Structure formats: structure tokens, C-alpha cells
């Protein structure tokens, strides 16, 4: 069979495409919301319940999805979940009330939960440590591209049909991707198109926990007892509300607070997600850049990227000072860039400290923490936005991310540091 040069980048491209359809499915609701809310007589508070239904189901399913991926493998697990979320997305076209819409969004949350854990697991399989932050940046761009494409695609279907068509079109795109995934994706050990030279390059650059085919699978209840888990889970809890707020509320913010019509929303609502794309890619390259020019460890370079993103979140925190809707959009763009920069750094840190048979489980558990935080914030957001407005809530999101960066710097340690600490502790015990 013909060997393909740079096949690892083709594989991360497949993952990226999967995340694009994943985020298209979840962002279809927010773009269609102004039209749907009028047609189905849905209030702002009821809309928040619909968003929460997705978030709760997504949060609760993430650990299970990560565990399933670790048990049955990336190819089969990601493919099954992708097919399921595509059908759930299309099913939302049948909704006739906010309760039925919340039901279908809950199903979507349950099935979409495998997306990020699968991406992190695939990059840990296919990339050496020095390239992993770059690969994660490229697959994470799929989340932003999906959110970026949703406004023009959904508005196009709204103008040419109805909001029902929006969900069906996105569901069909997901089914098409699922077929391509089952056809082309393979683990490096089974991929016949992978050259021996590239396979050796991947394995030589991987840490022992990713290169060892006989690595022990750590039970989830042991993972959650570790310091390294909480060093990721707490920042996820604090940072995820920002991204979910951007995904679910930007179109409504533009319509209600900045008084834009549907065509203006289609023209501008995608810009923060374009900035998020830049954050995904640039954040991935920032880590090796910090590593080279600041002469810090790879692990410390991930922390520096996290801090950079958190500081940039001050931008959307100042949105209340914006007198022009275009200035507000610019600040939201800074927010999209900031969140995806720090988000990619957190995924890289996760892949650094957890092994091949636990990385998806750990990512899912941390994701559950993140989406529980997002759910709580959404409930508060839906109630308070009508009383105090959007500006104080955006400021609070910036504070959350700054605290998250402090937690990472305080608690997160790489595996080498943990190993040394463990050896020192044992030596102290033996001499005491």
C-alpha cells in the first residue's frame, strides 16, 4: 500500500472536521433562537433551560464518553457518538415547544460529549510531545470553525426554508463525516499507509505513558483523587462558562442589546469565532515558541499560554464600556481568541500528565467539571441578564479565567516533577 507523507496531519485533519460538525450542531440553536423563540413563544428564561438541558447532559456524559473511548478505542467510539449526535441534531426539527426542544438538545449533549476527549486521545496517539500542542490547536480549531460557519449557514436555511431545515442540514453533514471517519481513521499501529519512518518518529517523541502498549488503565475514582486532576478540573469549571456563553448568547446579545437584525447578525456573529480559530492555532504554536525563546520546559510553556489567554479575557470583560456595537464585537473577538488559546493549553496539559489509557477518561471528567460550571453560570445568566444586563456578567467571566490561570500555575506539575516528588517522599519515609 502506498505510504502517505505526514499522515499524522491528515489524521488530525479528520478530527478537526469532526469537531466542525460537532460545533455546527450545537451552535445551530443559538443562531436560530431569535426566529424559533418568536415562532414557538419561548421566553428568555425558557431558552436558558433549553441551553442548560444540553449542558447538563453533556457534562454528565463526558466521563462516560471518555471511559468508553479508552475501552473500545478512538475509531469505533468517536464514530458511534458522531452518528448519534447527527441524528439527535436532525431530530430537533420535530420540536414544537421549548420542552420538546430541550429534550432533543439533551440528547445532543449526551452524544456530543465524546468530541473533545476523542480529539485529545487521537492526538496523544498520533503525535510526539513536542508537536502535541500544535496538533491540539489544529483540532480545537474545529470547534471555532463550526461556530463560525453556523451563523451564515443557519441564516441561509432560515431565509430559504425554515429553522427546521437548519437542524436537518447539519445532521446530514454529520452522517457524511461519520462515514468518512470509519473509512479512513486507524490507530498508528494499524494504519498501513503510515511509513515506518513516521511511525518511529511518533513513538520516539512520545512519553512513556503514551508509548507503552501495556499501560495500566487507571480507574476513574483513582484519577479524581489526584492533585493533577484537580489542577485541570478546577480551571475547566472556571473557564468553560465563557465559551458556552459565547456560543449560546452572542446572537441574542447582538439582537437584544445592540439591536441588530438577522442579516447583521449573519454578517458579524461569526467574527468572534474567527478570532477563536486564530487563538486555537496561535496558542498551539505559542507553547513551542515559549519553550524555545524563554528556555522553559514544555510543561511551563503550556502554563504561559494559559496565562496569556486569561489576560486577554480582560477585553470582553470591558464590553460594558463599548459605546458602539462594532466595538462590542471587537471585544467579543478578543474573548474568542482568549478562550481558545487557554483552552488548548489546558488540553495539552491534560495530555502531558495522563497516560494513553486514562487521558480520554481524565479529559471527560475535567470536561464534566467545566460544563457543570457552565450550566450553573447559564442558569444565573438567564435570570440576571434581564435584571442587570450583559456587561457585569461578561466582567465576571474575565475574573473566572484569571483565577483559573492562577490555579493552573499553583497546582499543575508535569510527570517528571511528580515522579521526583514521589521518589523524595519515599526516601524521606524510609529514613524517618
C-alpha atoms as one frame of an Amber mdcrd trajectory, in Angstrom:
protein
   0.000   0.000   0.000   1.261   3.495  -0.846   2.678   5.342   2.162   1.467
   8.891   2.771   3.929  11.515   3.961   2.892  13.416   7.087  -0.058  11.115
   7.692  -0.390  12.288  11.308  -1.506  15.681   9.998  -4.150  14.037   7.800
  -5.449  12.238  10.894  -5.698  15.427  12.932  -7.475  16.918   9.917 -10.108
  14.193  10.236 -10.543  15.024  13.907 -10.824  18.726  13.049 -13.584  18.008
  10.534 -15.416  16.012  13.205 -15.227  18.904  15.654 -16.545  21.246  12.943
 -19.761  19.249  12.512 -19.928  18.773  16.282 -19.937  22.519  16.889 -22.175
  23.215  13.932 -24.768  21.024  15.617 -24.511  22.732  18.973 -24.424  26.294
  17.557 -27.398  25.844  15.232 -29.725  26.566  18.153 -28.197  29.915  19.142
 -28.367  31.322  15.596 -31.918  30.091  15.013 -33.004  31.189  18.500 -34.456
  34.654  17.650 -36.689  33.087  14.968 -37.588  29.970  16.972 -38.370  31.902
  20.135 -40.940  34.010  18.297 -42.498  31.072  16.443 -42.690  28.766  19.466
 -43.372  31.538  22.030 -40.237  30.750  24.033 -39.171  33.260  26.714 -35.567
  34.172  27.526 -35.700  32.136  30.736 -37.141  29.114  28.897 -34.351  29.466
  26.348 -31.840  29.259  29.182 -33.495  25.982  30.265 -33.017  24.606  26.740
 -29.336  25.566  26.845 -28.984  24.037  30.317 -30.550  20.751  29.121 -27.707
  20.399  26.624 -25.069  21.473  29.138 -26.194  19.138  31.920 -26.389  16.106
  29.645 -23.050  16.986  28.046 -21.418  17.431  31.447 -22.737  14.197  32.940
 -21.881  12.166  29.847 -18.300  13.390  29.396 -16.695  10.988  31.905 -18.657
   8.047  30.495 -17.773   9.042  26.929 -14.096   9.348  27.835 -14.128   5.941
  29.534 -15.856   4.333  26.544 -13.205   5.800  24.225 -10.417   4.439  26.414
 -12.055   0.984  26.425 -13.202   0.499  22.809 -10.763   2.845  21.071 -10.846
   6.158  19.272 -12.111   4.967  15.896 -15.154   2.989  16.976 -16.045   5.226
  19.914 -15.855   8.553  18.065 -17.712   7.150  15.066 -20.628   5.802  17.111
 -21.034   9.027  19.042 -20.814  11.134  15.860 -23.597   9.187  14.182 -25.746
   9.542  17.295 -25.259  13.306  17.623 -26.064  13.783  13.931 -29.403  12.013
  14.349 -30.136  13.944  17.556 -29.435  17.239  15.799 -31.772  16.403  12.899
 -34.416  15.264  15.382 -34.673  18.789  16.809 -36.582  19.717  13.645 -39.542
  17.828  15.175 -39.715  20.088  18.251 -42.933  22.011  18.803 -42.330  23.542
  22.247 -39.469  24.527  24.497 -39.863  21.247  26.409 -39.507  19.051  23.317
 -36.642  21.190  22.077 -34.927  20.792  25.459 -35.372  17.008  25.115 -33.626
  16.871  21.738 -30.896  19.224  22.933 -30.366  16.939  25.899 -29.892  14.008
  23.528 -27.447  16.109  21.545 -25.478  16.873  24.706 -25.264  13.190  25.633
 -23.898  12.237  22.229 -21.613  15.220  21.579 -19.758  14.615  24.833 -17.203
  12.366  23.107 -15.891  15.077  20.754 -13.134  16.703  22.819 -11.987  13.535
  24.677 -11.710  11.774  21.299  -9.660  14.648  19.883  -7.252  14.666  22.821
  -6.923  10.868  22.693  -6.279  10.861  18.942  -3.535  13.486  19.208  -1.900
  11.591  22.077  -1.839   8.514  19.804  -0.587  10.249  16.685   1.827  12.959
  17.855   5.093  13.258  19.778   5.052  15.520  22.824   6.808  18.436  21.114
   4.097  18.659  18.439   1.078  17.829  20.556   0.117  21.398  21.493   0.221
  22.326  17.799  -1.927  19.320  16.864  -4.401  20.113  19.642  -4.533  23.693
  18.423  -5.417  22.497  14.923  -8.112  20.040  16.022  -9.501  22.562  18.517
  -9.923  24.988  15.631 -12.784  22.744  14.531 -14.856  23.993  17.458 -14.365
  27.586  16.345 -14.895  26.883  12.639 -18.149  25.099  13.464 -19.297  28.100
  15.483 -18.053  30.426  12.721 -19.955  28.614   9.965 -23.189  28.313  11.923
 -24.465  31.916  11.529 -24.248  32.135   7.705 -25.384  28.527   7.198 -28.351
  28.745   9.557 -29.433  32.183   8.324 -29.225  30.866   4.749 -31.574  27.985
   5.630 -33.869  30.364   7.529 -34.199  32.661   4.541 -34.774  29.771   2.124
 -36.901  27.490   4.243 -37.372  27.396   7.996 -35.479  26.750  11.206 -36.425
  23.055  10.852 -34.255  22.823   7.742 -31.253  24.172   9.659 -31.159  21.185
  12.014 -31.721  18.652   9.224 -28.902  20.038   7.046 -26.400  19.968   9.905
 -27.468  16.439  10.853 -26.871  15.200   7.308 -23.384  16.751   7.313 -22.631
  14.793  10.485 -23.709  11.494   8.930 -21.444  12.139   5.936 -18.459  12.810
   8.203 -19.151   9.642  10.205 -18.882   7.551   7.052 -15.551   9.161   6.162
 -14.238   8.578   9.691 -14.995   4.863   9.661 -13.442   4.591   6.210 -10.143
   6.377   6.812  -9.190   6.578  10.505  -6.902   3.983  12.075  -4.610   3.823
  15.112  -0.920   4.287  14.104  -0.234   0.622  14.904  -2.882  -0.459  12.372
  -2.521   2.264   9.744  -0.943   0.631   6.665  -0.468   3.978   4.905   1.856
   5.157   7.710   5.549   4.953   6.816   7.973   3.219   9.176   9.979   6.431
   9.463   6.982   8.469  10.588   5.836   5.751  12.982   9.300   5.683  14.564
   9.315   9.495  14.766   5.962   9.492  16.583   6.932   6.780  19.053  10.385
   8.210  19.738   8.896  11.547  20.741   6.139  10.221  22.989   6.329   9.993
  26.751   6.375   6.527  28.272   2.721   6.738  29.321   1.693   7.150  25.659
   4.241   4.817  24.044   3.631   1.830  26.341   1.118  -0.538  24.731   0.746
  -2.374  28.052  -0.021   0.711  30.128  -2.425   0.078  33.012  -5.859   1.715
  32.789  -6.372   3.790  35.941  -9.916   3.642  37.367 -11.799   6.929  37.287
 -12.200   7.035  41.059  -8.414   6.960  41.434  -7.974   9.693  38.821 -10.254
  12.096  40.701  -8.217  11.648  43.881  -5.075  13.038  42.313  -3.754  16.584
  42.508  -3.069  16.615  38.771  -6.746  16.024  38.036  -7.951  18.949  40.136
  -5.238  21.127  38.618  -7.213  20.726  35.385 -10.781  20.238  36.628 -10.953
  23.462  38.653  -9.715  25.646  35.760 -12.206  23.888  33.493 -15.016  24.708
  35.923 -13.982  28.359  35.907 -13.159  28.841  32.214 -15.844  26.871  30.377
 -18.692  29.316  31.198 -17.068  31.897  28.892 -17.072  29.664  25.824 -20.595
  28.406  26.413 -21.794  31.974  26.893 -20.230  32.983  23.577 -21.789  30.002
  21.812 -25.290  30.356  23.245 -25.787  34.073  23.799 -23.842  36.162  21.247
 -26.668  36.252  18.641 -29.221  37.191  21.317 -26.825  39.784  22.749 -26.434
  41.328  19.309 -30.192  41.313  18.729 -31.408  42.463  22.151 -28.569  44.619
  23.483 -27.128  46.029  20.242 -30.401  45.964  18.233 -29.026  44.197  15.149
 -31.337  42.494  12.652 -30.933  38.940  11.389 -28.824  39.935   8.386 -26.463
  41.967  10.573 -26.178  39.021  12.918 -25.257  36.810   9.960 -22.622  39.356
   8.933 -20.970  39.786  12.340 -21.836  36.908  14.721 -19.177  34.666  13.185
 -16.288  37.098  13.777 -15.610  36.124  17.422 -15.284  32.531  16.272 -12.862
  33.505  13.518 -10.771  35.120  16.247 -11.176  31.900  18.234  -9.733  29.985
  15.261  -6.672  32.208  15.409  -6.433  31.547  19.140  -6.535  27.790  18.580
  -3.687  27.805  16.073  -1.562  30.571  17.563  -1.964  29.105  21.041  -0.662
  25.771  19.763   2.439  27.397  18.282   2.978  29.665  21.300   3.911  26.718
  23.501   6.995  25.625  21.485   7.820  29.314  20.925   7.885  29.981  24.679
   9.832  26.743  25.134  12.495  27.842  22.660  12.824  31.569  23.334  12.131
  31.692  27.081  14.127  28.486  27.670  11.467  26.932  29.868  10.229  23.343
  29.928   7.439  22.292  27.563   5.146  21.989  30.548   5.893  25.508  31.765
   5.337  26.787  28.231   1.784  25.381  28.387   1.225  27.380  31.583   2.483
  30.552  29.903  -0.027  30.061  27.087  -2.778  29.604  29.671  -1.786  32.854
  31.370  -1.706  34.708  28.041  -5.258  33.652  27.215  -6.550  34.542  30.682
  -5.085  38.055  30.475  -6.713  38.593  27.070 -10.113  37.807  28.633  -9.966
  41.255  30.192 -11.091  42.500  26.741 -14.660  41.131  26.778 -14.800  41.948
  30.478 -14.804  45.604  29.424 -17.699  45.214  26.971 -19.901  47.467  29.105
 -17.630  50.376  28.200 -18.225  49.906  24.459 -20.457  52.609  23.019 -20.559
  51.139  19.513 -21.864  47.680  18.557 -18.767  47.257  16.402 -16.503  47.901
  19.385 -18.517  45.322  21.320 -17.991  42.786  18.525 -14.259  43.548  18.566
 -14.118  42.872  22.316 -16.028  39.616  21.806 -13.421  38.718  19.184 -10.710
  39.201  21.800 -12.736  36.928  24.061 -12.995  34.195  21.441  -9.247  34.384
  20.826  -8.516  34.363  24.558 -10.668  31.392  25.458  -9.455  29.089  22.706
  -5.845  29.986  23.476  -6.169  28.972  27.116  -8.442  26.040  26.293  -5.855
  24.462  24.001  -3.221  24.908  26.703  -5.402  23.032  29.189  -5.882  20.146
  26.752  -2.116  19.999  26.211  -1.507  19.917  29.959  -4.028  17.072  30.260
  -2.234  15.014  27.607   1.097  15.747  29.305   0.145  14.419  32.731  -2.169
  11.493  31.896  -1.294   8.234  30.120  -2.739   6.696  26.942  -5.339   4.544
  28.727  -6.542   7.332  31.017  -6.248  10.546  29.000  -9.748  10.377  27.491
 -11.276   9.498  30.868  -9.437  12.357  32.559 -10.449  14.750  29.778 -14.067
  13.662  30.127 -14.061  14.056  33.899 -12.491  17.512  33.649 -14.984  18.333
  30.906 -17.817  17.384  33.231 -16.440  19.839  35.760 -16.275  22.514  33.065
 -19.805  22.020  31.845 -21.219  21.888  35.340 -19.650  25.304  35.823 -21.124
  26.433  32.511 -24.548  25.100  33.494 -24.589  26.951  36.793 -23.470  30.146
  35.080 -26.104  29.775  32.350 -28.854  29.430  34.944 -27.613  32.592  36.622
 -27.157  34.291  33.249 -30.707  33.528  32.122 -32.150  35.065  35.291 -29.818
  38.034  35.817 -29.450  39.208  32.222 -32.954  40.683  32.296 -32.236  42.498
  35.580 -28.636  43.737  35.406 -27.792  43.316  31.718 -24.943  41.564  29.954
 -21.976  43.734  30.966 -21.468  42.657  34.627 -21.758  39.005  33.590 -19.059
  39.362  30.921 -16.825  41.016  33.540 -17.390  38.046  35.842 -16.282  35.658
  33.067 -12.966  37.516  32.808 -12.411  37.196  36.554 -13.130  33.450  36.388
 -10.458  32.916  33.725  -7.836  34.896  35.630  -8.479  32.772  38.718  -8.288
  29.628  36.551  -4.800  30.631  35.373  -3.669  31.106  38.977  -4.959  27.621
  39.857  -3.033  26.036  36.970   0.199  27.766  37.974  -0.297  26.727  41.590
  -1.394  23.098  41.257  -0.276  21.694  37.889   3.014  19.798  37.743   4.457
  17.714  34.933   5.014  13.983  35.288   8.752  14.401  35.837   8.153  16.721
  38.773   5.528  14.373  40.188   7.877  11.412  39.812  10.692  13.251  41.582
   8.328  14.287  44.364   7.225  10.692  44.783  10.806   9.419  44.974  11.715
  12.081  47.530   8.664  11.236  49.621   9.545   7.538  49.645  13.140   8.306
  50.524  12.026  10.519  53.405   9.706   7.791  54.682  12.490   5.212  54.587
  14.863   7.409  56.607  12.301   8.579  59.131
